[in-house]
Amino acid sequence: MSKNSSDNWVVNQSIRLLEKYPLCDACLGRSFAKLGRGLSNDERGRAIKISIMMELDRKIKDHQLKDLDEISEILFNMKSVGKSLHDQYLKSQFQSRPCYLCNDVLSEVKEDFFSKALTILRERRLRYVLGVKLSSRVQELEMDFAISNGLVYYESMKAEIRRDVGKRLSALGFEPEIDNPEAELIYDLDSRTVEVITKSKRVLYLFTRLSRGVPISSWYSKQGDSLDKEIEKKIIVPFIEPSDVRIMDPYPLIIEDMEKDEMEVLGYKLLKVSNLNKSEFRLIMQTKPLSKVYRITFYSEEKIGHEIYEGVQDMLVEAKSLEEAMLKIKDLNLQVISVDLLKAEGKHERIRALLNRRE
């Protein structure tokens, strides 16, 4: 058919697809999923096919198609929607072809996932999100299909399955919990099984550190001691000071699956604030101090700071980081003995205060 046979871009693009691929209603509709809000991909794809069928019928009746055989591939690839028009005008036997992308199993997969997920949720009452595992072959097939045909409005098969199953579960009172799930229910398209992956619970703590040389992560431990090794939990750090800097002003620390309200270990004092949902976690990780006040203890024969004992002095330096603080005193040629973080100011203080009040 002529590539300029229709002024309707979606219909014209769909005809080009159906000249090459047999597509079920959902897989054709998913090729234009970001157009026509409120429609399911099944509805979208069927509507497109009906529009194509009506346009082809008009062209046949207006004698604009001299050779009807040129539309036979399109009708075959439209599957059941194209059968009536084929049987009306063509003498060949109608061919039933499996969908190029889903092999006609998409509806069956959604029903199976819904049924198995519902059974799990009725038994366990989890806060959950849905996941879908496709084989590498199907993922590559989808990607090549979308890219080679320039389908800028395409939606992945994974997204369609998750959304449609999630809607059905929500209608029964089992709404997915995007921000704070306990588990992910992952459907494997090859094995037709649902795996329940328990999500780690992220807990916000505030900590001070009176020891020196004991890092939070074992990656940076020189002596073998570290906080994560001692408490045997995964720790996520929004911002931190070098391990030889004592921290007097409470800093945030996120520990996975930690239950204790408070703890003192290796010079660290930990105090629980609250559990974090996804958006709160992201906010904490993105919010850094604007300024810090360091107490630098040093030796100098000259009187520069507050003298503690025979040349041993200290001074307060305000800076954005320890590196900046050390640059500020570089020209003084001090023999630095130790550094303590006394105060950190910024939006992180207000955020942690809000979370603390929430509990």
N, C-alpha and C positions, 0 to 999 in steps of 0.2 A: 504494500500500500504506500501511497505517497506520504512522505514525512510531514507534509503541510496539509493533511486532510482535515484538520480540525483546528478551530480557533481556541478551543479549550485546552490549556496547557496540560492539565492533569490527565485528561482523556488522551491527548496526543502522546504524552510520555508513557501512559499505561499501554497504549497500543504497541509502542516500540518494545516494551518489556514483554508483552504477550506474544509478540512475533518470535521471541527467542525462548521464553520460559513458560512452562505450565505453573500457575500460581493459584493457590486456594484463596478464598475471599480475604482471610486474615493477613496472609503474607503480601498480597497485593495492597491491601489497605495500609499495612505497616510501612510500605514504601513511601506513603504520604501522611504518616501518623501525626505530623505537627500541623496539618491543615484540617480544618473542620472540627473545631473543638466540640466535645460532647458526644462524639460518635465513637463507637468501638471500632477496632480495626476490621472486624467482620462486616459491620454495617458499612464502613467506608469502602472496603473492597467490593462488596456486592453492589453498592450504588454506582461505583465506577464501571463495573462490568455491565450493569443494566444500561448506563449511558452509552457505552460502546456499542452494545447490541442494538439499541434504538438508532444510533447514528448509522451503523452498518445497514440496518433494514431500510432506512431512508435512502441511502445511496443506491441500494439495490432497486428500490421502487422508482427512483428517479433516473435509473439507467446510467448511473455514474460509475458503476463497476462492470467492466466488460467481461472479465474473467473471475468468476466466483471462487475458483479454486485458490486464488491468492489470499482469500480470507479464511481458508479452512484451518490453517495453523493457529490463527488467533482464536477461532471458535473452539478448537480442541483444547487450547491452553487456558481458556476461560472456564473449563470444566463444566459442571452441570448448567451454569448460566447460559453457556453457548449452545447447548444441545438443541433447544427448540428451534433456533434460527438455522442451525445446521440441517436438521431434519426437514425443515421447510424448503430449503433451496438446493441442498447438495445431495447427491446420490450415494456418496461414499459412506461407509460405516463410521459412526462416531467413535472416536478413540478416547478412552478414559485414561488420563495420564496422572501419575502422582505429582504432588507439588514439588517443585524444584528445591525449595528451601526446607520445608518441614516434613516432606514425605507423607503428608496428610495425617500427621499424628498430633497436631497442635491442640485441637479440642480435647482429644483423649488425654494428653499430657496434663492440661489444665484441670480436668476433672479428677485425674488420679492424684495430682499434687494437692488439690483442695480436700479431697477425701482423707488422705493420709495426714495432712496438716491438722485438719479438724479433729481427728482421733487423738493426736498428740496433745493438742491444746485443751481438749475436754478432760484428758487425764491429768495434765500437769499445770494448766492455768499459768502459762509463762507470759512475761512481757517479751515480745519477739519481733524480729524482722524476717523477711523472706529472702532467700537466695536461690539462684539457679546455676547449675553446673552443666555447661555444654561440652561436647567433645571438641577437641582441637579442629577436627575436620569440619564440623558445623560452624564453628567460629570463623574459620578461614573462608568457608563458602559464603557466609553472610557478609564478611568484610569485602571480599572480592566483588560480590553482587552489588553492594551499595556504592563502592568506589568506582567500579568500571562503568556503572550506569549513571553516575553523577546524582545520586539520590540524597539531596541535601536535607530532605524532610523525613529521612528514614529513622525508624526506631528499632532497637535490637529486639530479638526474640526473647532474651532474658527479661528485658524491661516489661514487655507485654505480659509474659507469664506471671511475673511478680505482681504487677498492677491488678490484673484480672482476678487472680486467686486472692489477693489481699482484699479486694472489694467484696468478694463473696464471703470471706471470713468476717469482715467488718460488719456485714449485714446480719450476722448471727451473734454479734457482740464480742467478737475476737479481733479488735482493731490492732494493727501493727503499731509498735511503740518505737518510732524512729529515733528519738533522742536518747532514750534510756532503756535499751533492750537487755533482757537477761540472756537471751539465746538467739541464734540464727538458725532457721529451718531451711536447710539447703536440699533442693531437689536435684538429683542426678538424672539427667535425661536418658543416659544409656542404661543404667541399672534400674531405673524407675523406683528408686529408694529415696527416703528423706532422712538426712543426717541432722541431728540436733547438736549444734556447736554452742556450748555455753560461753557467754561473753564474760570477760573479766570485769569486775566492778572497780571503777576508778574512784578513789577516796582522797579528798583533799586534806592534807595535814599542814600545820605550821610548825616550823622547827627552828631551834637555836642550836649553835654548835660551840661548845667551850673547849673542845680538843683541837689540836693541830696535827696535820699530817694524816688524818683519817678521811679519805674521800668518800663520797656517796657511792660511786660505782667502782666495782672491782677492777674495771679496765684501767683505772688510774692509780691503783694501789701499788706502792713500792714495798711496803712492809707485809702485805698480805691481808691487812685489816681493811674492811669497807662496810658501809652501812647495809648495802643490799645483800652482801654475803652473810652478815650477822642476822638479819631478820628474815632472810630467804624469801624475799618478795621482789617483784619487778618494780622499779622506781623510775618515775618520769619527772624530770627537773625543768621547770619553766625558765629559771635563771639561777646562777650559783656563783660562788666565789671560789678561788683556788683553795685547796684543802688545808693550806697552812694559814689561812685567814679565819679567825674566829668570827662567828656571826652572832651578834647580840640582839639585833632586831629580827623578829620572826619572818622567815622566808617561807614561801609556799613550796610544797612538795606533794606529788601525786603518787600514791602507792596502790598497786592493784591487789584487790581481795584482802585488804587489811581490816581486821575487826577491832583491834584494841583502840580504846579511847585515848590513851596516852602511853608513852613509853620513854624510858631513859636508857640509852645504850651507847657505848663508845664515845661519850661526850656529847651526844645528840639528845635533845629533849624534843619529843614529838607530841603534838596535841591535835586530835582529830577535829576537823571543821564540819565536813559534810560529804556525802556521796555526790558525784558529779554526773550530770547527763552530758550528752554529746556537745550541745551548744555551750554549756558552762565550761567544759574541758577546753574547747577551742578558744574561748574567751580568755581563760587563765593562761594558756600557752602563748597567746598573742600579746599579752599585756606585760610590759617590762617597766622597771623603775626609771624615772626621769632623772633623778639625782641621788647620790649616795654620800654619806659622811663617814670617812675612815679616820680611825685613830692610828697614827703611825708612831711607833716607839723606835727611837734611834739613839746612837751615840755621836756626840760632837763636842769638841773642846770649846766651841763658840756657843754662847747663849742664844738659842734660836726659838725653842719652844718652852714648854713647861718642864722644868727640871725635876726629875724624880730622885736621882742619886748620882752625884759626882759625874756629870756629863751625860748620864742617861736621861733622855728627855722624851716628851711626846708632843704631838701637835695634831690638830684636826684639819683634814683636807676634804673639801667638797668637790666631787667629780662625778662623771657619768659611769666610770668604771675604775677598777684598780689600775689599769694601764694608764689612764688619764691622770689619776692621782700621782702615780710614780713619775710621770713626765713633769708634773708641776713642781716637784721637789728635786728634779734631776740636777739642776745647777748648784744646789746647796751642798753636794758631795757628802751626803749623810751616810753613816753606817747603819742601815735599817736593821733593827732587831726583830720586830714583829709588827703585824697589821691586824687591826680588828675593825669589822664593819659595825658601826654604831646605829646607823639609820639609813633606810631606803625610802624615798618618797616617790609617789606616782599613783596612777589609777589602780594599780594592783591592790593598794590598801583599801580602797572603797569596795572593790569587787569581793575581796575576802571578807570584809565586814558584812556585806549583804548576804553572802552565803552563810556566814556564821549565824546571823539573825534568822535565816530561813529555817534552820534546824530547831 
